[in-house]
């Protein structure tokens, strides 16, 4: 049969990826550049078990129920299987480990490193059994003879060396490796292998060939090649039986040869032509070969022995089971006792021999008992986590990262731990360094308190940041352990395994204890409000069923509301928090950020972070969300789930965007802006909102959809926008639409009571059900598009009216007379164009002698400045005290100069008004008021 290739699966982030099989051949183990080790049941496993071992993992090997992983600390770490607990360090290097290799017949590991070292180490660690020397470059691969007689290594200096382990000397050197100075730049990995059964041959790649050496004479025995191979072969690997040889090229081609005949069974091309970084045969001997490529994908080839892998796999299992039960079969035949002495049940004999259950046989058709329905096993429930934190097992990790600061935890090799707190605004708080004696694993930071906690012993420790630094702590009852904590400016909360939510003030007063409806998942807080997410029920087949309790405290009152938490199908909650306006937000591991609009009681997706990622394996680490600026601050994690602690990552701002349909079109972009401004507390000028609405109206008119344009105006219900919309419609020749817009304002008040009775009653019913910060007393006919914050500005704004031109006492007006500060008018932000939207109304008249900044007769600057300091600060809030003083000096001199000039020209102006003749003063006297006075 032909070799068949199964579709590739995403396994790890882009970068070097390694793969191996467990010794029983039931599981595939992979590791990659994202620092995770994943255990797969099969290539089609949609939910592999994942374990984070560090920031990166370059090599993995399975040996005697233990996994050996090369982590980012340049060490070979042992883990138990399947519990995956740390079980000691085998060896250490001073540079990244490039390969870990072993075989079934040897009790040792071959390890290579970029620091020009290669070792053969014992499985239990300690001093290495053999050190390979004389390398002048990064060691790429290693191979060990099954009899522990020979060892070989391929180095980046271009030489393949063969060692005699007994004499510890080099017996042969071959120039076949491309020269490189770093492992990460190597395309040809030159992975070599000894024949696994007796160690008769050594195979190594050489350009487009694989050469087989005889281990007795070290002469060339055979060369494997094919005309379809177009580039260099990177690695080769013997099958477990030693009868087949697989090789891969830097372009992703994988070929399999039969060793006895030298024939090529088949060649498979990589779908994307990426370099293959690792190969692994299934130990069952069923002809299954798995591989990983440089972009982190996992692939599988079947029928590599030239026959059906599924049948060979079944035959091997049946033979193994029958061979293992030969003795049991003999004992059953000799000592079998039955109810009938002359009868032997062949069915029972077969079941007991092959290990089949009685219920399995009885569930067949024709049996007395019916088969039971298979039980559906769902996904495991999500464990508790701290928002904006990294995994606990990392030596250097983030305990918290939010808009206030960063809390880091550093753990040394000796087990000592320390906590560093860095604040974004160092003018308010200074950095803090703590010795982590209690091994705190949870932290939360606010503007008033730093909260720390650990599970065992379960103790909450808080450091006040207000005033003098005060620390307070409280221990949980004996049966409770803290699972999550959170801190805000006015509250500290913790959730325990007893499903209790314990609330404290920022200074340590116990405020309240609330029972949660399920196991806690995460906590967040804002001001005096706590958001507690918990499991509403057991997870389904692929989804988590989560809810959030919104607990608001106001003095002695406590109000709570429960809301279900939406998630993308098959996803988990990865972040929980609040915006700068207090709206709860959730973020799942598929990249969807949602905001809960408290006024409407609905969750809205506000950002799809995957649209801002370049690679499929990139993720975003949420830090802060601002509704006022419509920005999301997050950290891009390339090929990883968490940011690195060193170097410090860069925070990026992402735009909040409602995922409406066809966002590439101009119409959808305007609609998205209006919907977003209506449901978030955006700091948007109402002029901008009206311009956007008018553009949407213009698009509807140009598209000849008059009913949509009319519907938009009815939806907006803005009296100031109607005249301009009607004028625009009349200019386009839409006379019918202009007439409807002219009459629509008159019908609003008449028909509002009839049309909105059901709507008003429905909203009033929802208001009675609302129990959290909802004071919805607005008219239901108010605009649904213009933001609520902007409407409040409009109501409090003074009507803009022109100031009437004042006449002089004699009846002649002076058009050049300068108005005083109190009569200045600010341009309205409501206008789209001043001529059409601004309504003018008269304002209160101001007299000439009501200027509070005018100095009194004989008043000094200090007396004038102390009297008017409050007014100056209100007029210039952006100035510092020193700048305000300089500004006051300039203003005091200007007012004095105006008074002096008015006194000098007062007589002249009186004559001008009475006689009607213009008297020309000397030119020098006219300019004297504007002369520059040099300071002495």
Residue pairs with C-beta under 8 A, 6 or more apart in sequence:
1 303
1 306
1 307
1 308
2 266
2 303
3 256
3 265
3 266
3 267
3 268
3 301
3 302
3 303
3 304
4 301
4 302
4 303
5 268
5 299
5 300
5 301
6 43
6 44
6 299
6 300
6 301
6 302
7 299
8 271
8 272
8 293
8 297
8 298
8 299
9 43
9 44
9 297
9 298
9 299
10 296
10 297
10 298
10 616
10 617
11 17
11 30
11 32
11 38
11 292
11 296
11 297
11 298
12 30
12 31
12 32
12 33
12 34
12 36
12 38
12 292
12 296
12 617
12 639
13 32
13 33
13 34
13 296
13 615
13 617
13 638
13 639
13 640
14 33
14 294
14 295
14 296
14 615
14 617
14 639
15 32
15 33
15 34
15 56
15 294
15 296
15 639
16 32
16 33
16 58
16 184
16 277
16 294
17 30
17 31
17 32
17 33
17 277
17 278
17 292
17 293
17 294
17 296
17 297
17 298
18 30
18 31
18 32
18 57
18 58
18 59
18 60
18 277
18 278
18 292
19 28
19 29
19 30
19 60
19 278
19 279
19 280
19 290
19 291
19 292
19 298
20 28
20 29
20 60
20 61
20 62
20 278
20 280
21 27
21 28
21 29
21 62
21 280
21 281
21 282
21 283
21 290
22 28
22 29
22 62
22 81
22 283
23 62
23 63
23 64
23 65
23 104
23 283
24 283
24 284
25 282
25 283
25 284
25 286
26 41
27 39
27 40
27 41
28 39
28 40
28 41
28 42
28 43
28 280
28 290
28 298
29 37
29 38
29 39
29 40
29 60
29 62
29 67
30 37
30 38
30 40
30 60
30 292
30 298
31 37
31 38
31 53
31 57
31 58
31 59
31 60
31 69
31 70
32 56
32 57
32 292
32 296
33 56
33 57
33 296
33 639
33 640
34 56
34 296
34 617
34 639
34 640
34 641
35 52
35 53
35 54
35 55
35 56
35 57
35 71
35 72
35 640
36 50
36 51
36 52
36 53
36 57
36 641
37 50
37 51
37 52
37 53
37 57
37 60
37 67
37 69
37 79
37 84
38 48
38 49
38 50
38 51
39 48
39 49
39 50
39 51
39 82
40 48
40 298
41 48
43 290
43 298
43 299
43 300
47 379
49 82
51 79
51 84
52 391
52 393
52 394
52 641
53 69
53 71
53 77
53 79
54 71
54 72
54 73
54 394
55 72
55 394
55 640
55 644
56 71
56 72
57 69
57 70
57 71
57 72
58 70
58 96
58 97
58 98
59 69
59 70
59 97
59 98
59 99
59 100
60 67
60 68
60 69
60 70
60 100
61 67
61 68
61 100
61 101
61 102
61 109
62 68
62 81
63 102
63 109
63 123
64 107
64 123
65 80
65 81
66 78
66 79
66 80
66 81
66 87
66 123
67 78
67 79
67 80
67 81
67 84
68 76
68 77
68 78
68 79
68 90
68 100
68 109
69 76
69 77
69 79
69 100
70 76
70 77
70 96
70 97
70 98
70 100
70 111
71 77
72 96
73 92
73 395
74 92
74 93
74 94
74 95
74 96
74 97
74 113
75 89
75 90
75 91
75 92
75 93
75 97
76 89
76 90
76 91
76 92
76 97
76 100
76 109
76 111
76 121
77 86
77 88
77 89
77 90
78 86
78 87
78 88
78 89
78 90
78 123
78 125
79 85
79 86
79 87
80 87
88 124
88 125
89 125
90 109
90 111
90 121
90 122
90 123
90 124
90 125
91 111
91 119
91 121
91 125
91 128
93 111
93 113
93 114
93 115
93 117
94 113
94 115
95 113
95 114
95 115
95 138
96 113
96 114
96 183
97 111
97 112
97 113
98 112
98 113
98 114
98 138
98 139
98 140
98 141
98 183
99 110
99 111
99 112
99 140
99 141
99 142
99 191
100 109
100 110
100 111
101 109
101 110
101 111
101 141
101 142
101 143
101 144
102 108
102 109
102 110
102 144
103 144
103 146
103 194
103 196
104 146
104 196
104 240
104 283
105 146
105 147
105 196
106 144
106 146
106 148
107 122
107 123
108 120
108 121
108 122
108 123
108 129
108 144
108 148
109 120
109 121
109 122
109 123
110 118
110 119
110 120
110 121
110 142
110 143
110 144
110 151
111 118
111 119
111 120
111 121
111 142
112 118
112 119
112 139
112 140
112 141
112 142
112 153
113 138
113 139
114 138
114 139
114 182
114 183
115 138
116 135
116 136
116 137
116 138
116 139
116 155
117 131
117 132
117 135
117 139
118 131
118 132
118 135
118 139
118 142
118 153
119 128
119 129
119 130
119 131
119 132
120 128
120 129
120 130
120 131
120 132
120 144
120 151
120 165
121 128
121 129
122 128
122 129
130 151
130 163
130 165
130 168
132 139
132 142
132 151
132 153
132 161
132 163
134 161
134 170
135 153
135 155
135 157
135 161
136 155
136 157
136 159
137 155
137 156
137 157
137 158
137 179
137 180
137 181
138 155
138 156
138 180
138 181
138 182
138 183
138 186
139 153
139 154
139 155
139 156
140 154
140 155
140 156
140 177
140 183
140 186
140 189
140 190
140 191
141 153
141 154
141 189
141 190
141 191
141 192
141 235
142 151
142 152
142 153
142 154
142 192
143 151
143 152
143 153
143 192
143 193
143 194
143 202
144 150
144 151
144 194
145 151
145 165
145 194
145 199
145 215
146 194
146 195
146 196
146 197
146 198
146 199
147 198
147 199
148 165
149 164
149 165
149 166
149 199
150 162
150 163
150 164
150 165
150 171
150 194
150 199
150 202
150 215
151 162
151 163
151 165
152 160
152 161
152 162
152 163
152 192
152 194
152 202
152 204
153 160
153 161
153 163
154 160
154 176
154 177
154 190
154 191
154 192
154 204
155 161
155 177
156 177
156 179
156 180
156 181
156 182
156 183
156 186
157 177
157 179
158 175
158 176
158 177
158 178
158 179
159 173
159 174
159 175
159 177
160 173
160 174
160 175
160 176
160 177
160 190
160 192
160 204
161 170
161 172
161 173
162 170
162 171
162 172
162 173
162 174
162 202
162 218
163 169
163 170
163 171
164 171
171 218
172 218
174 204
176 190
176 204
176 205
176 206
176 207
176 211
177 188
177 190
178 186
178 187
178 188
178 190
178 232
180 186
187 232
187 234
187 250
187 275
188 205
188 232
188 233
188 234
188 250
189 234
189 235
189 277
190 204
190 205
190 234
190 235
191 205
191 234
191 235
191 236
191 237
191 279
192 202
192 203
192 204
192 205
192 236
193 202
193 203
193 236
193 237
193 238
194 201
194 202
194 203
194 215
194 238
195 201
195 202
195 203
195 238
195 242
196 238
196 240
196 242
197 241
197 242
198 242
199 215
200 214
200 215
200 216
201 212
201 213
201 214
201 215
201 221
201 259
202 212
202 213
202 215
203 210
203 211
203 212
203 213
203 236
203 238
203 245
204 210
204 211
204 213
204 236
205 211
205 232
205 233
205 234
205 235
205 236
205 247
206 233
207 232
207 233
208 225
208 229
208 230
208 231
208 232
208 233
208 249
209 223
209 224
209 225
209 233
210 223
210 224
210 225
210 233
210 236
210 245
210 247
210 257
211 220
211 222
211 223
211 224
212 220
212 221
212 222
212 223
212 224
212 245
212 259
213 219
213 220
213 221
214 220
214 221
222 259
222 262
224 245
224 247
224 257
224 262
224 264
226 255
226 264
226 267
228 253
228 255
228 267
229 249
229 253
229 255
229 267
230 249
230 251
230 253
231 249
231 250
231 251
231 253
232 249
232 250
233 247
233 248
233 249
234 248
234 249
234 250
234 275
234 276
235 247
235 248
235 276
235 278
235 279
236 245
236 246
236 247
237 245
237 246
237 247
237 279
237 280
237 281
238 244
238 245
238 281
239 245
239 246
239 281
239 285
239 287
239 304
239 305
240 281
240 282
240 283
240 285
241 285
242 259
243 258
243 259
243 260
244 256
244 257
244 258
244 259
244 265
244 304
244 305
245 256
245 257
245 259
246 254
246 255
246 256
246 257
246 279
246 281
246 289
246 304
247 254
247 255
247 257
248 254
248 255
248 276
248 279
248 291
249 276
250 275
251 270
251 273
251 275
252 269
252 270
252 272
252 273
252 274
252 275
252 276
252 293
253 267
253 268
253 269
253 270
254 267
254 268
254 270
254 276
254 279
254 289
254 291
254 301
255 264
255 266
255 267
255 268
256 264
256 265
256 266
256 289
256 301
256 304
257 263
257 264
257 265
258 265
258 306
265 304
265 305
265 306
266 304
268 301
270 276
270 293
270 299
272 293
272 295
274 293
274 294
274 295
274 297
275 293
275 294
276 291
276 292
276 293
276 294
277 292
277 293
277 294
278 291
278 292
279 289
279 290
279 291
280 289
280 290
280 291
281 288
281 289
282 288
282 289
282 290
284 313
284 316
284 317
285 312
285 316
286 305
286 309
286 310
286 312
286 313
286 316
287 302
287 303
287 304
287 305
287 306
287 307
287 309
287 312
288 300
288 301
288 302
288 304
288 309
288 313
289 300
289 301
289 304
290 298
290 299
290 300
290 301
291 298
291 299
291 300
291 301
292 298
292 299
293 299
296 617
296 639
302 309
302 310
303 309
305 312
321 354
321 355
322 353
322 354
325 353
325 354
325 355
328 352
328 353
329 349
329 353
332 349
332 352
332 353
333 349
336 344
336 349
338 344
338 345
347 361
350 356
351 357
351 358
351 360
351 361
359 369
359 372
361 367
362 368
362 369
363 369
363 370
363 371
363 372
376 541
378 538
378 539
378 540
378 541
378 542
379 539
379 540
379 541
379 542
379 543
379 544
380 539
381 519
381 535
381 538
381 539
381 544
382 521
382 535
382 539
382 544
382 546
382 572
382 573
383 521
384 483
384 484
384 495
384 519
384 520
384 521
384 522
385 484
385 521
385 522
385 574
386 399
386 400
386 442
386 443
386 444
386 484
386 485
386 522
387 522
387 523
387 524
387 575
387 576
387 577
387 622
388 398
388 400
388 401
388 402
388 575
388 577
388 621
388 622
388 623
389 397
389 398
389 399
389 400
389 401
389 442
389 443
390 397
390 398
390 642
390 643
390 645
391 397
391 642
392 441
395 410
395 411
395 412
396 408
396 409
396 410
396 411
396 645
396 646
397 408
397 409
397 645
398 406
398 407
398 408
398 409
398 642
398 643
398 645
399 407
399 408
399 409
399 419
399 440
399 441
399 442
399 443
400 406
400 407
400 443
400 444
400 445
401 407
401 621
401 623
401 635
402 445
402 577
402 623
402 624
403 424
403 580
403 623
403 624
403 633
404 423
404 424
404 445
404 446
404 447
405 421
405 422
405 423
405 424
405 429
405 445
406 421
406 422
406 424
407 419
407 420
407 421
407 422
407 443
407 445
407 450
408 419
408 420
408 421
408 422
408 645
409 417
409 418
409 419
409 436
409 440
409 441
409 443
410 417
410 418
410 419
410 420
411 417
416 435
417 435
417 436
417 439
418 433
418 434
418 435
418 436
419 432
419 433
419 434
419 435
419 436
419 440
419 443
419 452
420 431
420 432
420 433
420 434
421 431
421 432
421 433
421 434
421 445
421 450
422 431
423 429
423 430
423 431
428 447
429 465
432 450
432 463
438 452
438 454
438 457
438 459
438 461
439 454
440 452
440 453
440 454
440 461
441 453
441 454
441 455
442 452
442 453
442 454
442 482
442 484
442 485
443 450
443 451
443 452
443 453
443 485
444 450
444 451
444 485
444 486
444 487
444 492
444 525
445 451
445 487
446 465
446 487
446 488
446 489
446 506
446 525
447 465
447 489
448 464
448 465
448 466
448 487
448 489
448 490
448 506
449 462
449 463
449 464
449 465
449 466
449 487
449 492
449 506
450 462
450 463
450 465
450 487
451 460
451 461
451 462
451 485
451 486
451 487
451 492
451 494
452 460
452 461
452 462
452 463
452 485
453 459
453 460
453 461
453 482
453 485
453 494
454 482
455 481
455 482
455 483
456 481
457 475
458 475
458 476
458 480
458 481
458 482
458 496
459 473
459 474
459 475
459 476
459 482
460 473
460 474
460 475
460 476
460 482
460 485
460 492
460 494
460 504
461 471
461 472
461 473
462 471
462 472
462 473
462 487
462 492
462 504
462 506
462 508
463 469
463 470
463 471
464 470
464 471
464 472
464 506
464 507
466 506
470 507
472 507
472 508
474 504
474 508
474 510
476 482
476 496
479 498
480 496
480 497
480 498
480 500
481 496
481 497
482 494
482 495
482 496
483 495
483 496
483 497
483 520
484 494
484 495
484 520
484 521
484 522
484 523
485 492
485 493
485 494
485 495
485 523
486 492
486 493
486 494
486 523
486 524
486 525
486 530
487 493
487 506
487 525
488 525
488 526
488 527
488 528
488 529
488 530
489 506
489 527
489 528
490 505
490 506
490 527
490 528
490 553
491 503
491 504
491 505
491 506
491 511
491 525
491 527
491 528
491 529
491 530
491 553
492 503
492 504
492 505
492 506
493 501
493 502
493 503
493 504
493 523
493 525
493 530
493 532
494 501
494 502
494 523
495 501
495 502
495 516
495 520
495 523
495 532
495 534
496 502
496 520
497 519
499 515
499 516
499 517
499 518
499 519
499 520
499 534
500 513
500 514
500 515
500 516
501 513
501 514
501 515
501 516
501 520
501 523
501 530
501 532
501 549
501 551
502 510
502 512
502 513
503 510
503 511
503 512
503 513
503 514
503 530
503 551
503 553
504 510
504 511
505 511
511 553
512 553
512 558
514 549
514 551
514 558
514 560
516 532
516 534
516 549
517 534
517 536
517 547
517 549
517 562
518 534
518 535
518 536
518 537
518 547
519 534
519 535
520 532
520 533
520 534
521 533
521 534
521 535
521 546
521 573
522 533
522 573
522 576
523 530
523 531
523 532
523 533
523 576
524 530
524 531
524 576
524 577
524 578
524 584
525 531
525 578
526 578
526 582
527 582
528 552
528 553
528 554
529 550
529 551
529 552
529 553
529 578
529 582
529 772
529 773
530 549
530 550
530 551
530 553
531 548
531 549
531 550
531 551
531 576
531 578
531 584
532 548
532 549
532 551
533 546
533 547
533 548
533 565
533 573
533 576
533 586
534 546
534 547
534 548
534 549
535 544
535 545
535 546
535 547
536 545
536 546
536 547
536 564
537 545
538 545
539 545
542 569
542 570
543 567
543 569
543 570
544 567
544 571
544 572
544 573
546 564
546 565
546 567
546 573
547 562
547 563
547 564
547 565
548 562
548 563
548 564
548 565
548 576
548 584
548 586
548 596
549 560
549 561
549 562
550 560
550 561
550 562
550 563
550 584
550 772
551 558
551 559
551 560
552 558
552 559
552 560
552 772
552 773
559 771
559 772
560 771
560 772
561 770
561 771
561 772
563 584
563 596
563 601
563 603
565 573
565 586
565 603
566 586
566 594
566 603
567 573
567 586
567 588
568 588
568 590
568 592
570 590
571 588
571 589
571 590
571 592
572 588
572 589
573 586
573 587
573 588
573 589
574 587
574 588
574 589
575 585
575 586
575 587
575 622
576 584
576 585
576 586
576 587
577 584
577 585
577 622
577 624
577 625
578 584
578 585
578 625
579 585
579 595
579 625
579 626
579 627
580 624
580 625
580 626
580 627
580 628
581 627
581 628
581 680
581 681
582 598
582 773
583 595
583 596
583 597
583 598
583 627
583 680
583 681
584 595
584 596
584 598
585 593
585 594
585 595
585 596
585 606
585 625
586 593
586 594
586 596
586 603
587 593
587 594
587 622
589 619
589 641
590 610
591 608
591 609
591 610
591 613
591 619
591 620
592 605
592 607
592 608
592 609
593 605
593 606
593 607
593 608
593 609
593 622
593 625
593 632
594 603
594 604
594 605
594 606
595 603
595 604
595 606
595 625
595 627
595 680
596 602
596 603
596 604
597 603
597 604
597 679
597 680
598 770
598 772
598 773
598 774
599 679
599 774
599 776
599 788
600 679
601 766
601 770
604 658
604 679
605 658
605 659
606 632
606 656
606 657
606 658
606 676
606 680
607 632
607 654
607 655
607 656
607 657
608 657
608 659
609 619
609 620
609 632
609 634
609 654
612 620
612 636
612 652
612 654
613 619
613 620
613 636
614 638
615 638
615 639
617 638
617 639
617 640
618 636
618 637
618 638
618 639
619 637
619 640
619 641
620 634
620 635
620 636
620 637
620 654
621 634
621 635
621 636
621 637
621 642
621 643
621 649
622 632
622 633
622 634
623 633
623 634
623 635
623 651
624 632
624 633
625 631
625 632
625 633
625 656
626 632
626 633
627 656
627 680
627 681
627 682
628 681
628 682
628 683
629 683
630 655
630 656
630 676
630 680
630 682
631 653
631 654
631 655
631 656
632 653
632 654
632 655
632 656
633 651
633 652
633 653
633 654
634 651
634 652
634 654
635 643
635 649
635 650
635 651
635 652
636 649
636 650
636 652
637 643
637 649
643 649
656 676
656 680
657 663
657 672
657 676
658 672
658 675
658 676
660 668
660 671
660 672
660 675
661 668
662 668
663 669
663 672
666 699
667 696
667 699
670 692
670 693
670 695
670 696
670 699
671 696
673 692
674 689
674 692
674 693
674 696
674 785
675 785
676 682
677 684
677 689
677 785
677 786
677 787
678 784
678 785
678 786
678 787
680 787
681 787
681 788
681 789
682 787
682 789
683 789
684 787
684 790
685 790
685 829
686 786
686 787
686 790
686 791
686 793
686 794
686 829
686 830
687 829
687 830
687 831
687 832
689 785
689 786
689 787
689 790
690 718
690 720
690 721
690 786
690 830
690 832
690 837
691 832
693 712
693 716
693 718
693 721
693 785
694 721
694 724
694 725
694 728
694 832
696 712
697 709
697 712
697 713
697 725
697 728
698 728
700 706
700 708
700 709
700 712
701 709
701 728
701 729
701 732
701 734
701 737
702 732
706 734
706 736
706 737
709 725
709 729
709 737
710 737
710 740
710 741
710 744
713 721
713 722
713 725
713 741
713 744
714 744
715 784
715 785
716 783
716 784
716 785
716 786
717 748
717 781
717 782
717 783
717 784
718 783
718 786
719 745
720 830
720 837
720 839
721 832
721 837
722 741
722 742
722 744
722 745
723 836
723 837
724 832
724 833
724 836
724 837
725 741
726 738
726 741
726 742
727 738
727 836
729 735
729 737
729 738
729 741
730 738
748 781
752 781
756 780
756 781
759 780
760 780
763 776
763 780
767 774
767 776
770 776
778 788
782 791
783 791
794 830
797 828
797 830
798 843
799 839
799 841
799 843
800 825
800 826
800 827
800 828
800 838
800 839
800 840
800 841
801 840
801 841
801 842
801 843
802 825
802 840
802 842
803 819
803 823
803 825
803 842
803 843
803 845
804 842
804 845
805 813
805 815
806 813
807 813
808 814
808 913
809 913
810 913
810 914
812 913
812 916
820 846
820 848
820 851
821 851
821 853
822 846
822 850
822 851
823 843
823 846
825 843
827 834
828 838
830 837
830 838
831 837
831 838
852 868
852 871
853 868
853 871
853 891
853 895
854 895
854 899
855 864
855 892
855 895
855 896
855 899
856 864
861 888
861 889
861 892
864 892
865 872
865 885
865 888
865 892
868 888
869 884
869 888
872 884
872 887
872 888
872 891
873 884
876 884
876 887
879 887
897 929
900 929
901 929
904 925
905 921
908 919
908 921
911 917
911 919
912 918
912 919
